[in-house]
Amino acid sequence: MMNPKLVRELRKAVERNRYEITEDGVLFPDSKIAGGGIFETSLNGGRWEPGLNMLPMLGRNNALNAFLGGSAFSPEDAWYFAPFATNTAPTDSLTAANFTATQTEFTNYDEVTRALWTNAAAAAGVISNAATSVTITVAGGAQTAIYGLALISASAKSATTGVLAACALLATARTGLVDGDVLGLRYSVTLSNA
């Protein structure tokens, strides 16, 4: 349970527009609190490669309403990884409804649905699925590259429903993927004193 005084303080900061969106996430300068996320991929059990998080406007609003706005803490039942196949930087106007068309969702993998993000309980200001990372297995097909990942609340590949919470270009694109390649997926969010 969060400290009620801190919740009130952050709620007031949001109401007064006293927060900043940075490359690393959200910063509450008056409270000296920052938050941000990171996507990571691992190819065939190799080294994990990062991609800094981008929180589109609707994702930020959803998080703020759930966290500080009096809505249910998590209005979405589950979150799913949605890889994308174009080198297109996410924008502030990105939503679940336009994600597939804008980013070209990568659907060339064996699993029938998007991979479920199963996070552990938050500890030390971090919530993550690092302990339970998931994998997708690349299928033979035209799509051979993954440039980034998103976290969306709809499980169906190419679905245009739900909420897009976060999106990121990977620091190093996963190109030249072939049938049978296994891609590990992780996402972590940190809330810390700035």
C-alpha positions as CSV (number, residue, x, y, z in Angstrom):
1,M,0.0,0.0,0.0
2,M,1.4,3.4,-1.0
3,N,1.8,6.2,1.6
4,P,-1.5,8.2,1.4
5,K,0.3,11.5,1.7
6,L,2.5,10.6,-1.3
7,V,-0.5,9.6,-3.3
8,R,-2.2,13.0,-2.5
9,E,1.1,14.8,-3.4
10,L,1.4,13.1,-6.8
11,R,-2.3,13.5,-7.6
12,K,-1.9,17.3,-7.0
13,A,1.2,17.3,-9.2
14,V,-0.7,15.7,-12.0
15,E,-3.7,18.1,-11.6
16,R,-1.3,21.0,-11.8
17,N,0.7,19.6,-14.7
18,R,3.8,19.5,-12.5
19,Y,5.4,16.5,-14.1
20,E,7.6,16.0,-17.1
21,I,7.8,13.2,-19.7
22,T,11.5,12.4,-20.4
23,E,13.3,9.9,-22.6
24,D,13.6,7.7,-19.5
25,G,9.9,8.0,-18.3
26,V,8.0,10.3,-16.0
27,L,9.6,12.8,-13.6
28,F,7.8,14.5,-10.7
29,P,10.4,17.3,-10.0
30,D,8.7,18.7,-6.9
31,S,8.6,15.2,-5.3
32,K,11.9,14.1,-6.8
33,I,10.3,10.9,-8.1
34,A,11.0,9.4,-11.6
35,G,9.5,6.4,-13.4
36,G,10.4,4.6,-16.6
37,G,10.5,1.2,-18.2
38,I,12.7,-1.0,-20.4
39,F,12.0,-3.8,-22.8
40,E,14.6,-6.5,-23.4
41,T,15.0,-9.3,-25.9
42,S,17.3,-12.3,-26.0
43,L,17.8,-14.3,-29.2
44,N,18.3,-18.1,-28.8
45,G,19.3,-17.8,-25.1
46,G,21.9,-15.1,-25.8
47,R,22.6,-11.8,-24.2
48,W,19.6,-9.6,-23.2
49,E,19.4,-6.4,-25.4
50,P,17.5,-3.3,-24.1
51,G,15.0,-0.8,-25.6
52,L,14.1,2.3,-23.6
53,N,10.4,2.7,-22.9
54,M,8.1,5.2,-24.6
55,L,4.8,5.9,-22.8
56,P,2.2,7.2,-25.4
57,M,-0.4,9.7,-24.1
58,L,-3.2,7.2,-23.6
59,G,-0.8,4.8,-21.8
60,R,0.3,7.6,-19.5
61,N,-3.3,8.7,-18.8
62,N,-4.3,5.1,-18.1
63,A,-1.4,4.6,-15.7
64,L,-2.0,7.9,-13.9
65,N,-5.8,7.3,-13.6
66,A,-5.1,3.8,-12.3
67,F,-2.3,4.8,-9.9
68,L,-3.5,8.2,-8.7
69,G,-6.9,9.0,-10.2
70,G,-9.1,6.9,-8.0
71,S,-9.7,4.2,-10.7
72,A,-9.2,0.5,-9.9
73,F,-5.5,0.0,-9.6
74,S,-5.2,-2.1,-12.7
75,P,-8.2,-1.6,-15.0
76,E,-6.8,-4.1,-17.4
77,D,-6.8,-7.8,-16.6
78,A,-3.6,-8.7,-18.4
79,W,-0.8,-7.3,-20.6
80,Y,0.8,-8.9,-23.6
81,F,3.9,-8.4,-25.7
82,A,3.4,-7.1,-29.2
83,P,6.6,-7.1,-31.3
84,F,6.7,-4.9,-34.4
85,A,8.4,-5.3,-37.8
86,T,9.2,-1.7,-38.9
87,N,11.9,0.7,-37.8
88,T,9.3,3.3,-36.9
89,A,9.7,5.4,-33.7
90,P,6.7,5.3,-31.5
91,T,4.8,8.6,-31.2
92,D,2.7,10.2,-28.5
93,S,-0.4,9.5,-30.5
94,L,0.2,5.7,-30.6
95,T,-2.7,3.6,-29.3
96,A,-3.8,-0.1,-29.4
97,A,-6.2,0.9,-32.2
98,N,-3.5,2.2,-34.5
99,F,-0.5,0.1,-33.3
100,T,-0.8,-2.6,-36.0
101,A,-1.1,-0.2,-38.9
102,T,1.5,2.3,-37.6
103,Q,4.2,-0.1,-36.3
104,T,3.4,-3.2,-38.5
105,E,2.9,-5.8,-35.8
106,F,5.3,-8.8,-36.2
107,T,3.0,-11.9,-36.3
108,N,5.4,-14.4,-37.8
109,Y,5.7,-16.6,-34.7
110,D,4.3,-20.0,-33.8
111,E,2.3,-19.0,-30.8
112,V,-1.4,-18.4,-31.5
113,T,-1.7,-15.2,-29.4
114,R,0.6,-12.5,-28.1
115,A,2.9,-13.6,-25.2
116,L,1.5,-12.9,-21.7
117,W,3.5,-10.5,-19.5
118,T,3.5,-12.3,-16.1
119,N,5.1,-9.9,-13.6
120,A,6.3,-10.6,-10.1
121,A,5.1,-8.4,-7.2
122,A,6.9,-5.0,-7.1
123,A,10.0,-4.9,-5.0
124,A,12.6,-2.2,-4.4
125,G,10.6,0.1,-6.8
126,V,10.6,-2.3,-9.7
127,I,7.9,-4.5,-11.3
128,S,9.1,-6.9,-13.9
129,N,8.8,-10.3,-15.6
130,A,12.5,-10.9,-15.4
131,A,12.0,-14.0,-13.2
132,T,9.4,-15.4,-15.6
133,S,10.5,-14.1,-19.1
134,V,8.5,-15.5,-22.0
135,T,9.6,-16.7,-25.4
136,I,8.1,-16.7,-28.9
137,T,9.4,-19.0,-31.7
138,V,9.9,-17.4,-35.1
139,A,8.0,-19.2,-37.9
140,G,9.0,-19.3,-41.6
141,G,7.5,-16.3,-43.4
142,A,8.1,-12.9,-44.9
143,Q,8.7,-11.0,-41.6
144,T,12.3,-11.5,-40.6
145,A,13.0,-8.6,-38.3
146,I,11.8,-7.2,-35.0
147,Y,12.5,-3.5,-34.4
148,G,10.6,-3.0,-31.1
149,L,8.0,-4.1,-28.6
150,A,4.8,-2.9,-27.1
151,L,2.8,-3.9,-24.1
152,I,-1.0,-4.1,-25.0
153,S,-4.0,-5.4,-23.0
154,A,-5.4,-7.4,-25.9
155,S,-4.1,-11.0,-26.5
156,A,-5.0,-11.5,-30.2
157,K,-2.3,-10.8,-32.7
158,S,-3.1,-7.6,-34.7
159,A,-6.0,-6.8,-32.4
160,T,-7.0,-3.1,-32.5
161,T,-8.7,-3.2,-29.1
162,G,-7.5,-2.7,-25.5
163,V,-4.9,-0.3,-24.1
164,L,-1.3,0.3,-25.3
165,A,0.7,0.9,-22.1
166,A,4.2,1.2,-23.5
167,C,6.2,0.9,-26.7
168,A,9.9,1.0,-27.6
169,L,12.4,0.6,-30.4
170,L,15.1,-1.8,-29.4
171,A,18.6,-0.5,-29.2
172,T,19.6,-3.2,-31.6
173,A,17.0,-4.6,-34.0
174,R,16.6,-8.3,-34.2
175,T,17.1,-8.8,-38.0
176,G,17.7,-11.8,-40.1
177,L,15.4,-14.0,-38.0
178,V,14.8,-17.5,-39.3
179,D,12.3,-20.3,-38.7
180,G,12.9,-21.8,-35.2
181,D,14.7,-18.8,-33.7
182,V,13.5,-18.3,-30.1
183,L,13.1,-14.7,-28.8
184,G,13.0,-14.1,-25.1
185,L,10.9,-11.1,-24.0
186,R,11.1,-9.1,-20.8
187,Y,9.6,-5.8,-19.5
188,S,10.5,-3.9,-16.3
189,V,9.1,-0.6,-14.9
190,T,11.0,1.4,-12.2
191,L,9.7,4.1,-9.9
192,S,12.6,5.8,-8.0
193,N,13.7,8.9,-6.2
194,A,15.0,11.3,-8.8
